[in-house]
Amino acid sequence: MFDNFHGNLGVVSTLERMIVQSRIPQTLLLAGREGVGKATLARRFAASLLGGAGQFERDDLSLEHNLAILAEREKWASEKRVDDPLLFASHSDFVTFAPDGPLRQISIQQMRLLKERAQFKPLRGAHRVFLIDRIDRANEQAANSLLKTLEEPPEHLIVFMTAENPYDLLPTIRSRSVPFQLAPLAPDQMAAFLRTRALNDSPRRLALAQGSPGLAVSLDLEAYDKRRASMLALLEAASRRTPFSAWVKHGESIAASKTEKLDFYLKLLYGLLEDMLALSVGAPREELRNSDVAPRLEALSAAVSFDWIRRASARVDELAALVRRNIQKGIALDALVLDLRRPAR
């Protein structure tokens, strides 16, 4: 029923049974790391339930034309986005609400539009399916607005939500959802997936994706390497292996760029810190996510303690939580370096 969906066969079979038995919850929450297939699975479910599979795939947010729409909307004035909330609807009975604007958030205007459109009857069949992709990017106002729809949904409505961490959601939203946790794919499953795609540098994509097929496909290796060079410079300055001045040119370049988001760098930092931690407990180079820069990571790992890595991870967590408040990325990264250069209290 869900053709060419890789991994998480237990979740897939459960969803298939729901359709076959006509026992479908009205709110479903798909949780799991970025790129593991949450939104893809929701679209495949909708296609199986409603028919017209090709139309649903046009709403894949990783497609070039949809990325162009998201990038263009970032340039809009906030008032214009308020007047024209973002949605994708290539099929008459399937609507996707996606994070919008420079901060990539789910807005209260989108959730009000969802509430309005939820009342419309299906044009075909018995159901309408709404997908809220990255509901964990909703602010409190938007989440509370959605809650009103989830409390008393119309009989024809099925709502899928996706989130990396379901515990970032309001408990009241979680309690009204049937949760499914999507696990990262095993190496053999990832290898099988990559064999279906003509991608360059497949072994490296396999290592960097860490079980997320969507990430393996969408990864821009040239951009990744450029960002990683900056984050390695940050860690070397933060660990006192190099002076603060060695980091400054990287920080200035990041701050000057209007297209580079702090999110990109924080995710990279998590991966580098994870590799440093693995090396500190004796993991072999070939098991690292960034094995091609293993010598620099080994030097970093030898220069810091476990407590330093723990403190660095906690500080990156703090920055990740502040991203939605539109903090200045250059200043934030400078402060991170300076904080980690100080001796632990």
N, C-alpha and C positions, 0 to 999 in steps of 0.2 A: 504493500500500500504506500509506503514511503520510499519510493525508488531512489537508489544511490545515496541514501543517508548513511554516513559512516559512524560507527560506534554507538554506545549507550543503547544496546539492543533491548535491555529490560524496560527502559522508559518508552522506547518506540513500540514495543509489543503491548504495553499497557494502554497507550494512546490508541493503537489500532483496535483493541478490544472495546474501548469506549465507543468508537464509531460503530463497530459491528453490532454491539449490544444496545446502541442508542441510549447510553447512560453517560452523558457528557456533563461534567461540572460546568457551572457558568463562569467560574474564574479559576484560571490555572497559572501557576507561577513556575517558570523555568529558570533555575539558578545554575550558575557555573561560570568559569573563567571566560575572559574575552575570546571570541573566535571558536568556541567549542561546538557551536551549532544551534544555539537557543532560538534565535529568530528564524533560522532556516527550518528548524523542526516545526515551529508554529505555522510557517507558510505551507509546509508539506501537509500538515494536519488540515489546514483550511482548504487546500486543493483537493484532498481526499474527501472532505465533507461536502464541499460546494461545487467541485468540478472546475475545469479550466485551468489546469496546472501552469501553463505558460504565462498566464497573466500575473500570477502571484510573484513569480521570480523577477518581474520588472521592478518590484518594490524593494529588492535587495539593496540595502544602503551602501554596500561595498562596490556597486556598479558605478562605472565612470560618470554616467549622466546624473545619477543621484548624488554622488560626491560633489559634482559641479553645482547642483542646486543648493546643497548645504553650504558650500564655500561662498556662493553668491549671497545667500541670506545673512552670512556673517557681516557683510558690508552694509546691510540695511540699518537704518535708524531703528531703535527699539520700538518706537511708536508704530512703524510700518509692520514689524513682526507681530505686534499686539493686534493690529487690524486684520492681519492675514495669517492666522495660526497655521503651523506646518502640519500637513498630513500627506500620505501617499495612498492612492486608491485606484490601482489599475483594474481591479475587479469591483463590480457594483456592490458586492456584499462583504468585502474584506477591506479594512482600513488600517493603515499603520501610522501610529503617532511616534515620532522620533525626536531625540534631543535636538534643540535648535539654538542658533545664535552663537556668539563667540565663546560662551561658557558651556555650550552644548547641554542645555537643561530642558526638562519637560516643564512647560509653563502652565500657569493656571488657565490661560486662554485656551490652550489645547484641551485641557480637561473639561472646561466648560463646553467646548465644541463637541467633545466626545459625549458628554451628557445629552446634548441636544440631538446628535445624530443617533444615539442609542435608541431613541424612540421610533426611528424610521423602520418600517417593516421590511423584511427581505424582498428583493425584487424577484428572486428565484428561490425555490425551496423553503425550508423551515427556519434557517439560521442566518444570522450575520456574525462575523468574527472580527473582533478588533484586536490588534496587536499594539501594546505599549512597550516599545523597545527601550530598555534601560530605564525602567521605572525608578531605579535607585538614583537617577539624576533629577527627580522631581523635588521641588522645594516643599516646605510644609503646607503652604497654601494650595499648591497643585495636588498634593497627596490628599488633603482633606476634601477637596472638591471631587476627586475620584472616588473617595470613600462613599460619598452620597449615592453614586451610581452603583457601586458594588453592594451596598446594603439592600437595594431594591431594584435589581436589574430586570428589564423586560424579559419575558420568557424566551424570546428568539435570540437573545444576545449571549455570545460566548466571548470572554475577555482573556487573552493571553498577556502575561507580563513577563519580561525578562529582567534579570538582575545578576550582577556578579556576586554580590553578598546579600542574601535575603534579610540579614539582620540590620541592614541599613534602612529598611522600610519601617513604617509605622507598624507596631504590633497588631493594630486593628485591621490593617490591610493584609498582613500575613494570615491572620485568623480567618479571613474570608476567602482564602485561596487554597486550592489543592496544590501542594508543592511537589516539584520534581527536581532532583539534583543531577545535573549532567556532569559526568566525570571527564577528565582529560582522556584522550584516546591513548591506548597502549602503543608502543613503538611499532609493532607489526601492523596495527590498524592504520597508523599514520603513514607507514611505508606503502600500504595498499592504496590509501587515498592519493598519495603523491604520484603513484604510478598512473592514475587516471588523469593527471594534469601534466602538461608539457611546461615544466618550470625549470628555470636555471638554478644551479646550486642547490639541488634537492637535499643533499646531506646536511648542509648548513641550515636550510629552512627547517628541517626536521629537528635539529638541535635547538634552534631559537624558538620554535613554536611551542615546545613543551606540551604536546598533545592537543593543540588547538588548530584544527584544519583551516579555519577561516584566516587565522593569523599567518599560517604558512603561505597561503595564496596571496594575501594582501601586502605582505612585508616588502617594503622598498629597501633592499639591502644597501644601496648607495647612501640613502638618507640615514639608515640605521648606523652605518659605519661612521658617518660624520658626527652624529649625535653621541655615539659611544666614545669617540675620541674626546669630546668635551667632558663627558662624565668620568672618564678615566683621569683626565686632568684635574677634575674636581676632587676625586677621591685621593689622588696623589698629594694635592695641596692640603686637603682636609686631614690627611694622616701625617702631615709634616715631612713627607718624603721630598716635596718640592716647596719653594716659597709661595706665598699667597699670590705674588705677582705672576707666577706661571699660569695661574688660573684666570687672571683678569681679562686677557684678550678673548678667552672663550666666553666668559660671562657677558662681556660687552657685545659680542656678536649675537648671542642668544637674546639679549635684551633689545637689540636693535631690530630684530626680525619680527614682522607683524604676523607671519604665518606659523611660526614655531610656537607650539603650545607647551606649557609647563608639564602637562600630563605625559607628553612623549618622553620627557627626560626622567620623570619620576619612575615610570615603568622600567626604563632602562637601568636606573639606579638599583631598583629592587633586584633585577637579574644579576648585576655585577656583585652586589652584596651577597646574594645567594651563592654565587660561584666562589667568592672569597671564603664564605663559611664552609663550603664543601671542601676546599683546599685545606682549611685549618684542621679538619678531622681526617685528612689523608685520602680524599677522593682522587682518583686518577684524572689526568688532564682530559682524556677522551670523554669523560662523563660531564664535563662542564658545558654550560650553555654557550659560553664564549671561549671555546677551546683555542681559537686562532690567536688570542691575546693572552694565552696562559702564562707566559713569563712575567708580564706586567702584573697579572692578578696574583701570582705566587709571591712577587716582591711586596705587593700591598698586604696580602694575607700575613706575611711574616712580620710586617711592620706594626700591626695592630693586634689588639686583644679581642677576645670574644665579647667583652663588655663594650668595646668601641663599636663593633659591628651591630650589637644590640641597640646601642644608643643611636647609631646612624639610621638604623631601620625605623626606630621610633620617631626620629625627626622627619624622615621622609613621610611617614604616616601623617604627621601633623600638617605637612605641606599639602599632601593629597586632600586632606579634609578642608583646607583653606582655598583650594583651587576654585571652588564655586563662588568664592567671594571676590574673584577677580584681582587677586594679589599680583604685584609686579614681579614677574618671573626672575628678572636679573637680580633685584634686591633680595628676593627669597633665596636664591641659590648662593649669593654672596654670604648671606647670614648663616646658611647651612655650613659653608666651609669654615667660617670664623668660629662658629659654635663647636664644631668637631675638632678644631685645632686646639681648643682649650683643654687642659687636663680635666679628667672626670672629677666631679665634685664628690 
